[in-house]
Amino acid sequence: MKCAGIIAKHVDPRAEKIVSELGRWLEARGKRVVLDKETAALMHQGDAVTRSKLPEACDFLIVIGGDGTLLSAARVVGTSGKPILGVNLGALGFMTAITLEELYPVLERIFDEDFEYDERMM
Protein backbone atom coordinates (compact mmCIF):
# COMPACT_ATOMS: atom_id res chain seq x y z
CA MET A 1 0.00 0.00 0.00
CA LYS A 2 1.69 3.11 -1.26
CA CYS A 3 -0.96 5.79 -0.71
CA ALA A 4 -3.12 6.54 2.33
CA GLY A 5 -6.16 8.77 2.24
CA ILE A 6 -7.00 10.48 5.51
CA ILE A 7 -10.41 11.66 6.66
CA ALA A 8 -10.65 13.22 10.12
CA LYS A 9 -13.52 14.40 12.28
CA HIS A 10 -12.74 18.03 11.57
CA VAL A 11 -14.74 19.38 14.53
CA ASP A 12 -12.53 17.52 17.03
CA PRO A 13 -9.86 19.88 18.44
CA ARG A 14 -7.30 17.02 18.51
CA ALA A 15 -7.66 16.24 14.81
CA GLU A 16 -5.17 18.80 13.45
CA LYS A 17 -2.29 17.53 15.60
CA ILE A 18 -3.14 13.87 15.00
CA VAL A 19 -3.38 14.23 11.22
CA SER A 20 -0.20 16.30 11.06
CA GLU A 21 1.78 13.69 13.02
CA LEU A 22 0.25 10.82 11.05
CA GLY A 23 1.05 12.48 7.72
CA ARG A 24 4.69 12.97 8.69
CA TRP A 25 4.92 9.40 9.97
CA LEU A 26 3.49 7.98 6.74
CA GLU A 27 5.69 10.13 4.50
CA ALA A 28 8.78 9.09 6.49
CA ARG A 29 7.92 5.53 5.46
CA GLY A 30 7.62 6.42 1.80
CA LYS A 31 3.82 6.57 1.69
CA ARG A 32 1.94 9.22 -0.24
CA VAL A 33 -0.75 10.98 1.78
CA VAL A 34 -3.94 12.46 0.33
CA LEU A 35 -6.40 14.43 2.44
CA ASP A 36 -10.03 15.15 1.76
CA LYS A 37 -10.84 18.85 1.43
CA GLU A 38 -12.36 19.17 4.91
CA THR A 39 -9.32 17.60 6.57
CA ALA A 40 -6.95 19.68 4.43
CA ALA A 41 -8.77 22.86 5.50
CA LEU A 42 -8.23 21.84 9.11
CA MET A 43 -4.53 21.50 8.32
CA HIS A 44 -4.49 24.79 6.36
CA GLN A 45 -3.36 22.90 3.25
CA GLY A 46 -4.78 23.47 -0.18
CA ASP A 47 -3.57 20.19 -1.71
CA ALA A 48 -6.54 17.85 -1.38
CA VAL A 49 -9.28 16.03 -3.24
CA THR A 50 -13.00 15.86 -2.70
CA ARG A 51 -14.08 12.98 -0.50
CA SER A 52 -15.68 11.25 -3.47
CA LYS A 53 -12.29 11.12 -5.24
CA LEU A 54 -10.35 9.60 -2.31
CA PRO A 55 -11.08 5.95 -3.19
CA GLU A 56 -9.59 6.34 -6.67
CA ALA A 57 -6.63 8.40 -5.39
CA CYS A 58 -5.52 6.03 -2.60
CA ASP A 59 -4.93 2.39 -1.75
CA PHE A 60 -6.72 2.60 1.60
CA LEU A 61 -8.31 5.14 3.93
CA ILE A 62 -7.52 6.03 7.51
CA VAL A 63 -10.58 7.50 9.20
CA ILE A 64 -9.95 9.36 12.44
CA GLY A 65 -13.05 10.07 14.50
CA GLY A 66 -15.88 7.87 15.60
CA ASP A 67 -18.48 5.59 14.13
CA GLY A 68 -20.27 8.51 12.44
CA THR A 69 -17.11 9.62 10.66
CA LEU A 70 -16.45 6.02 9.63
CA LEU A 71 -19.97 5.58 8.24
CA SER A 72 -19.60 8.81 6.27
CA ALA A 73 -16.33 7.53 4.78
CA ALA A 74 -17.84 4.11 4.06
CA ARG A 75 -20.59 5.72 1.99
CA VAL A 76 -17.90 7.42 -0.09
CA VAL A 77 -15.91 4.23 -0.56
CA GLY A 78 -19.07 2.40 -1.60
CA THR A 79 -18.35 -0.54 -3.86
CA SER A 80 -14.74 0.42 -4.65
CA GLY A 81 -13.52 -2.22 -2.22
CA LYS A 82 -10.88 0.06 -0.72
CA PRO A 83 -10.08 -0.88 2.87
CA ILE A 84 -10.81 1.53 5.70
CA LEU A 85 -8.90 1.67 8.98
CA GLY A 86 -11.11 3.29 11.61
CA VAL A 87 -9.35 5.09 14.48
CA ASN A 88 -11.51 5.93 17.48
CA LEU A 89 -11.16 9.34 19.12
CA GLY A 90 -13.97 8.78 21.59
CA ALA A 91 -14.57 6.57 24.57
CA LEU A 92 -16.54 3.89 22.75
CA GLY A 93 -16.48 2.84 19.13
CA PHE A 94 -18.12 -0.22 17.69
CA MET A 95 -16.76 0.19 14.16
CA THR A 96 -13.70 2.31 14.94
CA ALA A 97 -11.99 -0.29 17.08
CA ILE A 98 -8.40 0.99 16.79
CA THR A 99 -7.29 3.49 19.44
CA LEU A 100 -4.74 6.24 18.87
CA GLU A 101 -2.25 4.26 20.96
CA GLU A 102 -2.68 1.28 18.62
CA LEU A 103 -2.57 3.25 15.36
CA TYR A 104 1.13 3.14 14.51
CA PRO A 105 1.71 -0.52 15.47
CA VAL A 106 -1.36 -1.48 13.42
CA LEU A 107 -0.10 0.51 10.42
CA GLU A 108 3.29 -1.23 10.69
CA ARG A 109 1.47 -4.58 10.53
CA ILE A 110 -0.54 -3.42 7.53
CA PHE A 111 2.60 -2.37 5.67
CA ASP A 112 4.18 -5.74 6.56
CA GLU A 113 1.02 -7.40 5.15
CA ASP A 114 0.33 -8.97 8.54
CA PHE A 115 -3.39 -8.29 8.86
CA GLU A 116 -6.86 -9.62 8.07
CA TYR A 117 -9.76 -7.81 6.43
CA ASP A 118 -13.13 -7.60 8.09
CA GLU A 119 -15.56 -7.28 5.19
CA ARG A 120 -18.81 -5.49 5.89
CA MET A 121 -21.79 -4.87 3.66
CA MET A 122 -22.76 -1.37 2.65
C-alpha positions in Angstrom: 0.0 0.0 0.0 1.7 3.1 -1.3 -1.0 5.8 -0.7 -3.1 6.5 2.3 -6.2 8.8 2.2 -7.0 10.5 5.5 -10.4 11.7 6.7 -10.7 13.2 10.1 -13.5 14.4 12.3 -12.7 18.0 11.6 -14.7 19.4 14.5 -12.5 17.5 17.0 -9.9 19.9 18.4 -7.3 17.0 18.5 -7.7 16.2 14.8 -5.2 18.8 13.5 -2.3 17.5 15.6 -3.1 13.9 15.0 -3.4 14.2 11.2 -0.2 16.3 11.1 1.8 13.7 13.0 0.3 10.8 11.0 1.0 12.5 7.7 4.7 13.0 8.7 4.9 9.4 10.0 3.5 8.0 6.7 5.7 10.1 4.5 8.8 9.1 6.5 7.9 5.5 5.5 7.6 6.4 1.8 3.8 6.6 1.7 1.9 9.2 -0.2 -0.8 11.0 1.8 -3.9 12.5 0.3 -6.4 14.4 2.4 -10.0 15.1 1.8 -10.8 18.9 1.4 -12.4 19.2 4.9 -9.3 17.6 6.6 -6.9 19.7 4.4 -8.8 22.9 5.5 -8.2 21.8 9.1 -4.5 21.5 8.3 -4.5 24.8 6.4 -3.4 22.9 3.3 -4.8 23.5 -0.2 -3.6 20.2 -1.7 -6.5 17.9 -1.4 -9.3 16.0 -3.2 -13.0 15.9 -2.7 -14.1 13.0 -0.5 -15.7 11.3 -3.5 -12.3 11.1 -5.2 -10.4 9.6 -2.3 -11.1 6.0 -3.2 -9.6 6.3 -6.7 -6.6 8.4 -5.4 -5.5 6.0 -2.6 -4.9 2.4 -1.7 -6.7 2.6 1.6 -8.3 5.1 3.9 -7.5 6.0 7.5 -10.6 7.5 9.2 -10.0 9.4 12.4 -13.0 10.1 14.5 -15.9 7.9 15.6 -18.5 5.6 14.1 -20.3 8.5 12.4 -17.1 9.6 10.7 -16.5 6.0 9.6 -20.0 5.6 8.2 -19.6 8.8 6.3 -16.3 7.5 4.8 -17.8 4.1 4.1 -20.6 5.7 2.0 -17.9 7.4 -0.1 -15.9 4.2 -0.6 -19.1 2.4 -1.6 -18.3 -0.5 -3.9 -14.7 0.4 -4.6 -13.5 -2.2 -2.2 -10.9 0.1 -0.7 -10.1 -0.9 2.9 -10.8 1.5 5.7 -8.9 1.7 9.0 -11.1 3.3 11.6 -9.4 5.1 14.5 -11.5 5.9 17.5 -11.2 9.3 19.1 -14.0 8.8 21.6 -14.6 6.6 24.6 -16.5 3.9 22.8 -16.5 2.8 19.1 -18.1 -0.2 17.7 -16.8 0.2 14.2 -13.7 2.3 14.9 -12.0 -0.3 17.1 -8.4 1.0 16.8 -7.3 3.5 19.4 -4.7 6.2 18.9 -2.2 4.3 21.0 -2.7 1.3 18.6 -2.6 3.2 15.4 1.1 3.1 14.5 1.7 -0.5 15.5 -1.4 -1.5 13.4 -0.1 0.5 10.4 3.3 -1.2 10.7 1.5 -4.6 10.5 -0.5 -3.4 7.5 2.6 -2.4 5.7 4.2 -5.7 6.6 1.0 -7.4 5.1 0.3 -9.0 8.5 -3.4 -8.3 8.9 -6.9 -9.6 8.1 -9.8 -7.8 6.4 -13.1 -7.6 8.1 -15.6 -7.3 5.2 -18.8 -5.5 5.9 -21.8 -4.9 3.7 -22.8 -1.4 2.6 
